[in-house]
Every structure is written in C-alpha cells, then in structure tokens.
Amino acid sequence: MSMGTLYVVATPIGNLGDLSPRAVETLRRASVIFAEDTRVAKKLTAHFDIRTPVRRYNEHSPEKTFREAGGAVRSGKDVALVSDAGTPAISDPGGKLVAEMRTAGAAVVPVPGPSAVVAALSVAGLPANEFTFLGYPPAKRKRNAFFKRVASLDVRPVVVYESPHRIVRTLRELEAALGAAHRVCIMRELTKLYEETQCGALSEVRERIAEKEARGEYVIVLA
C-alpha cells in the first residue's frame, strides 16, 4: 500500500471567501484535520460543510499527533494541517509535524492561500523584492535586543506581527530604535470588515493608533 500525504492547507485570515476550492476539496478528502485550535477549525469546516474529523495539534507536545498522523499515512490515508488563520508553520504551529511526516516517508504537499505577511507587503507600497519577517516581538524578556536587531537589519522591508494590547508599546520601542520619522505601514484586521491601513512616520502612526481602542491583530511593515 502506498503512503498517504500530509497536506499543509492555508485558511482565511478573516474573509471566509478566501478559502480556495482546492483547499475545501482537500479538507473534505482528508481522513483527519489537525488544527491549532479545534474550535476555530470546526467553525470553518461547519461553514463549508466539511465533515472530516478535527483533532488538536499541540506543537509543545506533539507525540499523540505524530502517532495518529503517522498511522494514517502509513495506511495510505491523507491528513491535513491547518492553523487558526493563514498558512501553517509561518509564525504558527506545524513545522514539527511536517518534519516528522517527511521522516516517516510521507509526501508533504502545500495547498497555498492566505498569508498576512504577503497580504501586508502587497499593499504597503514598498519595494519587496526581498524582505525580513520576524514574527512577534518577545512579550517580556529580550525586547531591547529584538528592537536593536530590527534597527541593524540590512534586508528590508521588515515585517513584524503584534497583538492589540502591545501595539502602542511596540511602536514606541520601534520609534526609539529607528527614529520618529522612519516610514511604516500598519495593517489591522486584514480582509475583515474593519480592515484598516495606516502609513506614514512612526511617530504619526503611533499617535493615530493610540487615539482609539486597539482591536484585532496588527501587521507592521517597516521601510
């Protein structure tokens, strides 16, 4: 019997209309879907009438998933991996499962689609033949070292994620590291109803964001 396949499936970062027909068909055909948060994944599968079982994938304790996924692919079944939003393994869980399935001899196939990094870069109006993606800044320790690294990088734009309750603090620290006039574009709630983009000098954008309640995840693109 031939080995099954692990499909790494990108899911919407907001607008459900961004889930591709290929992704829907792949999730329907899989024997099981592994997800960062089963509640989020089940809302998606219910919306598209996908009846495939959903299991939780815990990146910090993945052994149970390895056993179930490995058993499925060795018996010729396909399995799928999704994250809460966007492309799995890009600042999201999934890398360990991909590596494990490759070691087990399974094919690993991407089903590409939404990515907050790419979506933000496409509307930032900045040259992006090359860029640096750093994910989320540290929540507590090593923040100073992180922002020093941002300031020292030669490959730009630099893309950073941030949560709503830390966005103003992070912009202040970026301003201290790069200067008040440094150009930035910040996107909030990408592809959702209240999607918003702010571009300009770091100090000006920080002031505008601080004026109202921060909601949703942020993508910061630094020139």
C-alpha positions in Angstrom: 0.0 0.0 0.0 1.3 3.4 -0.9 1.9 6.1 1.8 -0.7 8.8 2.3 0.1 12.5 2.1 0.2 15.4 4.6 -1.5 18.5 3.1 -0.5 21.8 4.6 -3.6 23.9 4.0 -3.7 27.7 4.2 -7.0 29.0 5.6 -8.6 32.5 5.6 -7.1 35.2 7.8 -10.5 36.9 8.0 -12.7 36.7 5.0 -14.0 33.1 4.5 -14.3 33.8 0.8 -10.6 33.5 0.6 -10.6 29.7 1.2 -9.8 28.2 -2.2 -11.9 25.5 -3.9 -8.8 23.2 -3.8 -8.5 23.8 0.0 -12.1 22.9 0.5 -11.8 19.7 -1.5 -8.5 18.7 0.2 -10.1 19.2 3.7 -13.1 17.1 2.6 -11.0 14.3 1.3 -8.6 14.1 4.2 -9.1 11.4 6.8 -8.4 13.8 9.7 -7.6 17.5 10.1 -5.1 18.6 12.7 -5.6 22.2 13.9 -4.0 24.6 16.4 -7.4 25.3 17.9 -10.2 22.8 17.1 -12.9 25.4 17.9 -11.7 27.7 15.2 -11.2 24.9 12.7 -14.7 23.5 13.4 -16.3 26.9 12.6 -14.5 26.8 9.3 -15.5 23.2 8.5 -19.1 23.8 9.5 -19.3 26.8 7.2 -18.2 24.8 4.2 -20.0 21.6 5.2 -16.7 19.7 5.7 -17.3 16.7 7.8 -13.8 15.5 8.3 -12.9 14.8 12.0 -10.8 17.6 13.6 -8.1 16.9 16.1 -6.0 19.3 18.1 -2.3 19.6 17.2 -0.2 20.8 20.2 3.3 22.0 19.0 4.7 21.7 22.5 3.5 18.1 23.0 3.0 16.6 19.5 3.7 12.9 20.1 0.0 12.0 20.1 -0.5 13.7 16.8 2.6 12.1 15.4 1.2 8.7 16.2 -2.2 9.3 14.7 -0.9 11.1 11.6 1.8 8.5 11.1 -0.6 5.7 11.4 -3.0 7.3 8.9 -0.4 8.0 6.2 1.2 4.6 6.6 -2.2 3.0 5.9 -2.5 5.1 2.7 -4.7 7.8 4.1 -4.3 11.6 3.6 -4.2 14.0 6.5 -4.4 17.8 6.6 -2.9 20.5 8.8 -4.4 24.0 9.3 -3.6 26.8 11.7 -6.1 29.3 13.3 -5.6 31.6 10.3 -3.2 31.9 7.3 -0.5 29.4 6.4 0.6 26.8 8.9 4.2 26.8 10.1 4.6 30.5 9.3 4.8 32.1 12.7 2.3 29.3 13.6 2.5 25.7 14.7 3.2 23.0 12.2 6.9 22.7 11.4 7.4 19.7 13.7 4.6 17.7 12.1 5.9 18.5 8.6 9.4 17.3 9.6 8.0 14.2 11.3 5.9 13.2 8.3 8.8 13.7 5.9 11.0 11.5 8.1 8.2 8.8 8.1 8.3 8.8 4.3 5.1 10.7 3.6 4.7 13.2 0.9 4.1 16.8 2.2 2.1 19.0 -0.2 1.3 22.7 0.3 -2.2 24.0 -0.5 -1.3 27.7 -0.6 -3.5 30.6 0.1 -3.9 33.5 2.6 -0.8 34.8 4.4 -0.9 38.0 6.5 2.8 38.7 5.6 2.3 38.6 1.9 -1.1 40.5 2.1 0.5 43.3 4.1 3.5 43.6 1.8 1.3 43.7 -1.3 -0.4 46.9 -0.1 2.4 48.6 1.7 3.7 50.4 -1.4 7.3 49.5 -0.5 9.9 47.6 -2.7 9.6 43.9 -1.6 12.0 42.0 -3.9 13.4 40.8 -0.6 12.2 41.3 3.0 12.8 40.1 6.6 10.0 38.5 8.6 10.5 38.4 12.4 7.1 37.3 13.7 6.0 38.6 17.1 8.4 40.6 19.3 9.2 38.9 22.7 6.4 39.6 25.1 8.7 40.4 28.1 12.4 39.4 28.1 14.8 40.3 25.3 12.7 43.0 23.8 15.6 45.5 23.8 17.7 43.1 21.9 14.9 42.4 19.4 14.5 46.1 18.5 18.2 46.6 18.2 18.2 43.7 15.7 15.4 45.4 13.7 17.4 48.6 13.5 20.6 46.7 12.4 19.0 44.7 9.6 20.1 45.3 6.0 17.3 43.4 4.3 14.1 45.4 4.3 11.2 45.8 4.5 10.9 44.2 7.9 7.6 42.6 8.8 6.5 42.2 12.4 3.3 40.9 13.9 1.8 42.4 17.1 -1.2 41.9 19.4 -3.7 44.7 20.2 -2.7 45.1 23.8 1.0 45.6 23.0 0.8 47.5 19.7 1.4 51.1 21.1 4.2 49.9 23.4 5.9 48.2 20.4 5.5 51.3 18.2 7.2 53.4 20.9 10.1 51.0 21.1 10.4 50.9 17.3 10.4 54.7 17.3 13.2 54.7 19.9 15.2 52.2 17.8 14.6 53.6 14.3 13.7 57.3 14.8 10.4 59.1 14.8 10.5 59.8 11.1 11.0 56.2 10.0 8.3 55.2 7.4 5.9 52.4 8.4 2.7 50.8 7.2 0.5 49.1 9.7 -2.4 46.9 8.8 -5.2 45.8 11.2 -7.9 43.2 10.7 -6.7 42.3 7.2 -9.5 41.0 4.9 -12.1 41.6 7.7 -15.0 44.1 7.9 -13.0 46.7 9.7 -9.7 46.3 7.8 -7.5 49.4 8.2 -4.1 50.5 6.9 -2.1 53.4 8.4 1.1 54.6 6.6 3.5 57.4 7.5 6.1 58.3 10.0 6.3 56.0 13.0 5.5 58.8 15.5 2.5 59.9 13.5 1.1 56.4 13.0 1.6 55.6 16.7 -0.3 58.7 17.7 -3.2 57.8 15.4 -3.4 54.3 16.7 -3.2 55.4 20.4 -6.2 57.6 19.9 -8.7 54.7 19.7 -9.2 51.3 21.2 -6.8 48.7 19.7 -8.6 45.7 18.3 -7.5 42.8 16.1 -4.1 41.6 15.2 -1.6 44.0 13.6 1.0 43.6 10.8 3.8 46.2 10.9 5.8 46.8 7.7 8.9 48.9 8.3 10.6 50.6 5.3 
